[in-house]
């Protein structure tokens, strides 16, 4: 006999106490061992996801009001095992998906529990008592809890999903239809005052990002060999200390080792254990060839175990140090007690480089695997191409039904890697087994109580980055490098999500950049927006660069408008065109700049005026008269390659003043410089004076 479930595949049967929470066809191999049974007090949601950097969400039924627990447990099981009808989704339109991923499932069930707690507080004990009128009251109640429209809308959608899945349940709870599903959600949402997403994330300040990247690149390029060699030596010492007792030879070696230390009351080799200095038993055993037991007996006989905390000394590893900071060795020796921290900082530095100099999202960086960036093969002409990174994208990965794919999918267009990124990947590949995650949790977390799956998590990296900043600033003080101190960011913690936005901000607004970073920004802009690469893909970091470029232009146009209104003047081939554009500066005022509007504005040459503070000019860009195009860029100027005499140049009174200031500085330098350097500086100063004088002679005003 045909059952209702066979006639309608969207209807769900009743589970038993031993029914798995996540059905077999949805369980991922990575987390299959975590799958729970229906009656379990805790439901891990990790079996639903393959994303290596995703946190392991769980549903704790102890947090649910007891009177609603049976009903919500069944509703949650239906949510995980079922999917909404296509007709339901079609009637509502919008981005609602038929099935949710692990993270969203955890959020939805949490919203259901909040509703249950509110109902219990009103004396209700069954969802059948939660009709449309009650949900209306709850919707108004939610307005008092948050003013974030996006978050609020997700809560309302979660409650709509509760009603929708109740229609598919083998034992419906008869919860009412939410009024916002019939009449729309506007009456239940706060005003749209803020926007979410990475476009609203604060970029990192230059005084923070610049030194941070300098130390990260230095860590990878200059210190990695020393750190990895020290790590290998530390592991060798650990293995050596576990050898069988060598008998009398071990005791003799220990007495000879300790004798001068005891006689001179010198510092004893110590390591830190739980914040306290302890005698370095492993180091001493491996160094002398004695066993750990022999070290304990001899050191106890001489009272050294108690003396070590008051006489702490180093445990230098017997490896050469090759790393340099401005030509000076960064260490005379690497100490055993710091090797775990240094290795941790090395991994953090590699993450900073990859996250900042590729434009990837944090989850995409953490999903990279060994072998993702092979060395390019020469073509038929012997030309070596760029390094390409093959990676998965997770945020936008969906299947043919529009449902999220937790394991991600390979990007159609690979990322292009510049040299620092390639170096960071090569260092990480030396630290993990072939084919595994570059940021594998088990490879990079020492002293863990149990093995874990996947990569390091973004929450842990946030803390690691702050520790790296502290370490780098201590090194800057030790090596007397005040200019490389990483300043606190005005917007707060560095985090992991701000690198991508910061990259776009710097490329759009600092064409010359900080001296140490200018080459990187120049390479990246060429990489990201060159015709050969950008024409194949306009997603991801391209959109952010477009948005930041238009925002920078809007600031420039607004400042020019205010300057002209105050009586300022402009000069140059495009001066009149710039005045007309500045008169229409209101087009940017208060506008929400999205990727779509940014692309539209970039295509309008009459609207775009770019600031170039390094060249002391404005560029009112027009493609056919631009002299900076030597690399195929078409949509925007190459501000790091401004050419004198270009028909797009505009200068302001402020630029003329800065030209004179720069000329005066060069003249001062010329007076103290040997010839012919002094002559070249003087010639450059004369050129700047001429440019300033030409501005005064030809300037026009409103």
SEVO-210296 format. One record per residue (C-alpha): residue in one letter; x, y, z. Coordinates in pm, whole numbers, padded with zeros to 5 digits, always signed. Layout:
<nodes>
aXYZ
...
</nodes>
This chain:
<nodes>
x+00000+00000+00000
x+00137+00341-00094
x+00201+00570+00204
x+00153+00944+00227
x+00529+00985+00256
x+00581+00808-00076
x+00315+01022-00245
x+00461+01345-00104
x+00841+01328-00056
x+00835+01657+00140
x+00636+01504+00429
x+00854+01380+00716
x+00807+01061+00924
x+00833+01049+01302
x+01185+00980+01432
x+01259+00727+01705
x+01489+00794+02006
x+01777+00623+01819
x+01722+00796+01483
x+02035+00988+01377
x+01998+01364+01397
x+02165+01421+01059
x+02054+01176+00788
x+02319+00956+00629
x+02309+01130+00290
x+02389+01465+00455
x+02666+01351+00691
x+03015+01466+00596
x+03307+01226+00632
x+03508+01482+00830
x+03257+01492+01116
x+03061+01166+01081
x+03181+01047+01421
x+03003+01340+01590
x+02653+01256+01472
x+02409+01217+01764
x+02083+01031+01816
x+01744+01199+01840
x+01714+01150+02219
x+02061+01293+02296
x+02073+01603+02521
x+02316+01775+02280
x+02300+01772+01900
x+02630+01854+01724
x+02566+02020+01388
x+02922+01966+01261
x+02820+01652+01065
x+02634+01890+00831
x+02940+02089+00721
x+03266+02029+00535
x+03394+02383+00576
x+03731+02334+00753
x+03723+02674+00925
x+03361+02662+01041
x+03296+02651+01414
x+03126+02342+01554
x+02772+02457+01632
x+02561+02252+01874
x+02202+02251+01998
x+02184+02215+02377
x+01837+02100+02470
x+01897+02194+02830
x+01862+02558+02716
x+01508+02497+02591
x+01207+02547+02824
x+01107+02198+02939
x+00738+02237+02843
x+00835+02306+02480
x+01128+02066+02451
x+00945+01775+02286
x+00777+01999+02029
x+01093+02194+01949
x+01307+01879+01929
x+01076+01741+01657
x+01067+02079+01480
x+01447+02097+01482
x+01477+01741+01348
x+01234+01831+01068
x+01440+02142+00993
x+01760+01935+00958
x+01611+01639+00769
x+01352+01811+00552
x+01329+02085+00295
x+01066+02339+00203
x+00842+02282-00097
x+00943+02463-00417
x+00593+02612-00435
x+00640+02767-00088
x+00967+02928-00196
x+00829+03043-00531
x+00528+03214-00373
x+00753+03418-00143
x+01045+03490-00372
x+01355+03643-00219
x+01662+03459-00089
x+01491+03198+00134
x+01646+02854+00086
x+01475+02516+00106
x+01745+02375+00336
x+01989+02551+00571
x+02352+02487+00656
x+02485+02405+01001
x+02549+02763+01114
x+02210+02895+01003
x+02033+02589+01151
x+02184+02665+01491
x+02069+03028+01468
x+01714+02929+01367
x+01672+02684+01655
x+01809+02946+01895
x+01542+03192+01772
x+01277+02923+01826
x+01398+02872+02184
x+01373+03246+02249
x+01013+03238+02128
x+00944+02939+02355
x+01087+03124+02657
x+00871+03428+02579
x+00562+03207+02546
x+00640+03035+02876
x+00666+03376+03042
x+00311+03450+02922
x+00178+03129+03073
x+00161+02932+02745
x+00288+02574+02724
x+00207+02452+02370
x+00275+02590+02023
x-00092+02529+01942
x-00159+02829+02170
x+00078+03042+01959
x-00157+03170+01690
x-00126+03462+01452
x-00232+03715+01717
x+00030+03588+01962
x+00299+03601+01693
x+00192+03959+01616
x+00253+04050+01980
x+00590+03873+01972
x+00687+04057+01653
x+00617+04391+01824
x+00808+04270+02131
x+01113+04201+01912
x+01119+04565+01802
x+01225+04658+02155
x+01519+04415+02153
x+01731+04536+01859
x+01752+04815+01601
x+01948+04607+01350
x+01710+04557+01059
x+01910+04274+00902
x+01928+04070+01224
x+01562+04139+01293
x+01460+04016+00949
x+01648+03688+01005
x+01456+03629+01328
x+01122+03681+01153
x+01229+03446+00871
x+01322+03184+01132
x+00971+03196+01277
x+00818+03170+00930
x+01030+02860+00881
x+00892+02714+01207
x+00536+02742+01070
x+00637+02615+00724
x+00806+02299+00853
x+00514+02236+01086
x+00303+02179+00773
x+00539+01895+00674
x+00560+01725+01014
x+00411+01383+01092
x+00294+01535+01424
x+00217+01905+01362
x+00240+02145+01654
x-00032+02366+01496
x+00169+02685+01540
x+00002+02986+01376
x+00102+03154+01052
x+00316+03461+01120
x+00135+03782+01023
x+00445+03914+00845
x+00426+03617+00606
x+00085+03742+00489
x+00114+04122+00515
x+00487+04179+00478
x+00753+04245+00740
x+00785+04626+00730
x+00558+04679+01031
x+00779+04451+01238
x+01121+04585+01131
x+01320+04881+01263
x+01411+05159+01016
x+01682+05080+00761
x+01956+05293+00918
x+02256+05063+00882
x+02387+04819+00626
x+02565+04494+00700
x+02840+04319+00509
x+03210+04369+00452
x+03157+04702+00272
x+03081+04859+00611
x+03383+04703+00784
x+03642+04959+00890
x+03971+04935+00699
x+04284+04913+00909
x+04473+05237+00962
x+04799+05280+00770
x+05001+05312+01089
x+04865+04972+01192
x+04856+04782+00864
x+05191+04903+00730
x+05416+04786+01017
x+05202+04474+01066
x+05267+04365+00708
x+05637+04455+00738
x+05674+04226+01041
x+05465+03950+00883
x+05678+03949+00565
x+05997+03967+00771
x+05879+03670+00977
x+05821+03459+00667
x+06108+03572+00447
x+06385+03628+00703
x+06307+03426+01016
x+06121+03116+00890
x+06433+02907+00821
x+06566+02975+01171
x+06234+02901+01338
x+06172+02577+01150
x+06529+02462+01214
x+06485+02541+01583
x+06156+02351+01585
x+06326+02045+01437
x+06607+02073+01692
x+06356+02100+01978
x+06180+01784+01859
x+06518+01609+01830
x+06599+01704+02189
x+06261+01574+02303
x+06321+01240+02129
x+06676+01220+02264
x+06557+01273+02621
x+06340+00960+02597
x+06633+00724+02540
x+06698+00446+02794
x+06922+00525+03088
x+07290+00517+02989
x+07391+00403+03342
x+07695+00550+03518
x+07792+00751+03209
x+07473+00954+03247
x+07541+01039+03611
x+07898+01136+03530
x+07787+01362+03246
x+07529+01533+03471
x+07781+01595+03750
x+08020+01749+03498
x+07737+01962+03351
x+07608+02091+03685
x+07946+02142+03858
x+08035+02485+03712
x+07674+02606+03748
x+07670+02510+04116
x+08016+02654+04184
x+07941+02992+04029
x+07575+03009+04138
x+07501+03075+03771
x+07152+03076+03614
x+07010+02729+03550
x+06852+02616+03221
x+06478+02667+03270
x+06156+02650+03073
x+05817+02792+03163
x+05547+02554+03280
x+05203+02701+03364
x+05357+03043+03397
x+05632+02934+03634
x+06003+02872+03556
x+06102+02509+03599
x+06431+02326+03553
x+06462+02229+03183
x+06479+01854+03246
x+06429+01752+02881
x+06690+02000+02757
x+06946+01887+03016
x+06881+01518+02949
x+06919+01555+02573
x+07227+01779+02608
x+07413+01546+02846
x+07289+01212+02713
x+07140+01123+03053
x+06785+01003+03114
x+06504+01215+03258
x+06509+01001+03574
x+06881+01062+03621
x+06829+01438+03577
x+06561+01431+03846
x+06776+01238+04093
x+07092+01443+04047
x+06916+01781+04044
x+06716+01685+04355
x+07037+01581+04534
x+07191+01923+04466
x+06869+02116+04538
x+06848+02244+04181
x+06477+02176+04133
x+06399+02430+04405
x+06674+02670+04295
x+06572+02687+03928
x+06274+02928+03973
x+06503+03178+04151
x+06792+03137+03903
x+06621+03109+03559
x+06853+03086+03262
x+06824+03026+02886
x+06827+02701+02690
x+06994+02804+02362
x+06940+02565+02074
x+07248+02452+01885
x+07153+02589+01541
x+07303+02877+01339
x+07092+03197+01317
x+07080+03342+00964
x+06789+03590+00991
x+06871+03962+00985
x+06692+04287+01067
x+06853+04566+00868
x+07174+04365+00851
x+07186+04275+01222
x+07113+03920+01349
x+06764+03908+01497
x+06883+03665+01765
x+07218+03552+01895
x+07050+03217+01960
x+06695+03083+01971
x+06588+02971+02314
x+06401+02642+02363
x+06139+02817+02574
x+06034+03051+02291
x+06014+02804+02004
x+05643+02722+02047
x+05555+03092+02047
x+05779+03165+01747
x+05625+02883+01546
x+05280+03011+01638
x+05375+03364+01528
x+05512+03228+01200
x+05175+03069+01119
x+04997+03391+01215
x+05228+03595+00993
x+05156+03364+00700
x+04782+03411+00755
x+04818+03791+00764
x+05010+03787+00436
x+04765+03554+00260
x+04456+03734+00392
x+04584+04082+00311
x+04773+04034-00015
x+04523+03810-00197
x+04183+03960-00115
x+04046+03624+00003
x+03790+03600+00279
x+03925+03447+00604
x+03741+03118+00547
x+03889+03088+00198
x+04242+03137+00334
x+04182+02877+00604
x+04053+02634+00341
x+04377+02637+00139
x+04562+02307+00106
x+04920+02209+00045
x+04982+02212-00329
x+04724+02486-00397
x+04987+02714-00555
x+05217+02511-00782
x+05512+02674-00954
x+05407+02783-01305
x+05541+02594-01604
x+05709+02790-01887
x+05503+02828-02204
x+05621+02743-02555
x+05826+03062-02565
x+05991+02991-02231
x+05796+03264-02049
x+05713+03188-01686
x+05358+03287-01594
x+05218+03404-01261
x+05160+03184-00959
x+04792+03092-00933
x+04614+02975-00617
x+04342+02713-00660
x+04099+02748-00373
x+03740+02694-00268
x+03488+02969-00204
x+03238+02901+00073
x+03021+03209+00126
x+02854+03201-00216
x+02872+02827-00292
x+02526+02685-00372
x+02386+02375-00542
x+02139+02360-00831
x+01852+02425-00588
x+02012+02735-00441
x+02103+02565-00112
x+02436+02634+00051
x+02717+02384-00019
x+02909+02352+00308
x+03222+02211+00147
x+03242+02506-00090
x+03329+02486-00457
x+03646+02563-00647
x+03666+02917-00778
x+03621+02933-01152
x+03899+03191-01167
x+04202+03124-00941
x+04362+03391-00726
x+04686+03544-00853
x+04966+03527-00595
x+05246+03781-00569
x+05583+03682-00421
x+05514+03736-00047
x+05204+03517-00072
x+05393+03242-00253
x+05664+03255+00015
x+05404+03229+00292
x+05243+02926+00127
x+05580+02756+00082
x+05660+02802+00451
x+05324+02656+00554
x+05379+02362+00318
x+05694+02280+00512
x+05489+02262+00831
x+05202+02031+00725
x+05178+01694+00548
x+05125+01692+00172
x+04767+01749+00062
x+04643+01865+00402
x+04513+02205+00505
x+04782+02472+00524
x+04632+02592+00854
x+04549+02245+00982
x+04444+02257+01347
x+04633+01947+01455
x+04956+02067+01289
x+04950+02414+01444
x+04805+02367+01793
x+05049+02222+02045
x+04969+02077+02388
x+04605+02011+02292
x+04405+01771+02505
x+04245+01602+02202
x+04274+01603+01825
x+04037+01822+01627
x+03918+01840+01269
x+03957+02108+01007
x+04167+02420+01020
x+04238+02686+01278
x+03925+02888+01355
x+03890+03260+01299
x+03810+03315+01667
x+04148+03168+01762
x+04329+03367+01493
x+04191+03692+01632
x+04378+03621+01956
x+04687+03499+01770
x+04708+03824+01572
x+04694+04035+01888
x+04971+03823+02041
x+05177+03863+01723
x+05137+04242+01741
x+05258+04240+02103
x+05559+04025+02011
x+05647+04243+01707
x+05632+04561+01914
x+05864+04410+02175
x+06105+04321+01892
x+06078+04675+01752
x+06181+04816+02091
x+06461+04560+02134
x+06606+04640+01791
x+06544+05016+01830
x+06299+05042+01538
x+06041+05300+01651
x+05922+05348+01293
x+05814+04983+01278
x+05599+04989+01591
x+05246+04858+01516
x+05012+05127+01643
x+04673+05036+01792
x+04401+05070+01533
x+04151+05349+01611
x+03858+05121+01521
x+03958+04848+01766
x+04087+04493+01731
x+04251+04395+01403
x+04046+04074+01372
x+04044+03869+01050
x+03768+04027+00837
x+03931+04369+00800
x+04228+04264+00583
x+04019+04223+00269
x+03856+04563+00309
x+04190+04724+00397
x+04352+04591+00081
x+04081+04745-00136
x+04104+05072+00060
x+04481+05103+00018
x+04478+05013-00350
x+04206+05270-00418
x+04337+05552-00199
x+04713+05513-00168
x+04860+05455-00516
x+05211+05523-00388
x+05141+05374-00049
x+05389+05357+00234
x+05739+05328+00096
x+05780+04970+00215
x+05447+04865+00064
x+05426+05068-00257
x+05561+04786-00473
x+05307+04543-00330
x+05015+04778-00392
x+05137+04846-00745
x+05165+04475-00822
x+04828+04403-00669
x+04645+04673-00859
x+04797+04545-01183
x+04705+04190-01085
x+04349+04257-00978
x+04224+04506-01234
x+04431+04438-01543
x+04231+04358-01851
x+04360+04002-01882
x+04246+03904-01531
x+03949+04124-01453
x+03772+04044-01780
x+03743+03681-01664
x+03587+03766-01330
x+03433+04070-01166
x+03344+03916-00833
x+03512+03910-00495
x+03787+04166-00431
x+03715+04348-00759
x+03383+04469-00624
x+03544+04597-00305
x+03814+04781-00502
x+03545+04941-00719
x+03348+05052-00412
x+03658+05192-00239
x+03768+05369-00558
x+03432+05543-00592
x+03429+05634-00223
x+03775+05788-00260
x+03660+05979-00567
x+03352+06105-00384
x+03574+06247-00109
x+03803+06409-00365
x+03518+06567-00562
x+03350+06694-00244
x+03676+06852-00122
x+03734+07014-00462
x+03377+07151-00460
x+03426+07307-00115
x+03765+07451-00214
x+03624+07614-00528
x+03325+07755-00339
x+03573+07914-00095
x+03753+08093-00382
x+04021+07835-00462
x+04160+07791-00811
x+04266+07504-01034
x+04504+07469-01327
x+04601+07207-01582
x+04462+07066-01907
x+04148+06929-01737
x+04084+07223-01505
x+03757+07338-01666
x+03624+06985-01685
x+03709+06937-01316
x+03516+07252-01221
x+03207+07123-01400
x+03236+06787-01226
x+03286+06948-00883
x+02973+07156-00937
x+02779+06829-00951
x+02938+06689-00632
x+02595+06636-00480
x+02558+06321-00691
x+02773+06142-00430
x+02622+06305-00123
x+02452+06051+00103
x+02445+05787-00171
x+02484+05423-00066
x+02765+05301-00290
x+02724+04936-00381
x+02925+04726-00626
x+02663+04790-00895
x+02652+05169-00851
x+03032+05176-00826
x+03074+05006-01164
x+02823+05244-01319
x+03004+05551-01184
x+03347+05418-01287
x+03219+05393-01643
x+03127+05765-01638
x+03455+05945-01710
x+03303+06288-01647
x+03226+06198-01285
x+03562+06053-01176
x+03841+06267-01032
x+04123+06074-00864
x+04355+06217-00599
x+04726+06142-00625
x+04892+06284-00313
x+05232+06142-00410
x+05239+06326-00744
x+05065+06635-00597
x+04788+06646-00855
x+04437+06534-00941
x+04362+06307-01236
x+04036+06380-01417
x+04063+06055-01602
x+03983+06022-01970
x+04098+05705-02139
x+04198+05834-02480
x+04434+06100-02345
x+04585+05905-02053
x+04963+05852-02068
x+04984+05606-01779
x+04857+05298-01966
x+05152+05069-02009
x+05002+04762-01843
x+04666+04722-02014
x+04451+04888-01743
x+04150+05050-01906
x+03885+05141-01649
x+04091+05351-01409
x+04424+05537-01415
x+04752+05391-01294
x+04816+05656-01030
x+05157+05512-00945
x+05266+05591-01303
x+05158+05952-01356
x+05332+06108-01658
x+05405+06486-01672
x+05221+06651-01958
x+04922+06417-01943
x+04598+06579-02057
x+04415+06454-01747
x+04615+06655-01491
x+04451+06907-01255
x+04628+07101-00979
x+04481+07304-00694
x+04617+07593-00488
x+04696+07343-00214
x+04901+07136-00459
x+05099+07448-00558
x+05173+07520-00193
x+05289+07161-00138
x+05509+07179-00449
x+05691+07478-00300
x+05730+07305+00036
x+05877+06999-00132
x+06107+07218-00342
x+06235+07397-00032
x+06311+07065+00134
x+06504+06948-00172
x+06703+07273-00176
x+06795+07219+00188
x+06908+06864+00111
x+07104+06987-00191
x+07300+07231+00021
x+07436+06945+00232
x+07479+06684-00043
x+07795+06616-00245
x+07800+06685-00616
x+07653+06572-00852
x+07375+06457-00613
x+07326+06815-00498
x+07290+06934-00857
x+07021+06675-00928
x+06829+06774-00613
x+06856+07141-00707
x+06730+07068-01059
x+06432+06879-00920
x+06356+07169-00684
x+06364+07414-00976
x+06123+07191-01167
x+05878+07193-00875
x+05903+07572-00843
x+05821+07599-01213
x+05513+07379-01176
x+05392+07594-00885
x+05452+07914-01080
x+05267+07773-01384
x+04972+07699-01159
x+04964+08057-01026
x+04984+08195-01380
x+04714+07976-01536
x+04476+07904-01245
x+04105+07956-01300
x+03824+07989-01047
x+03448+07973-01040
</nodes>
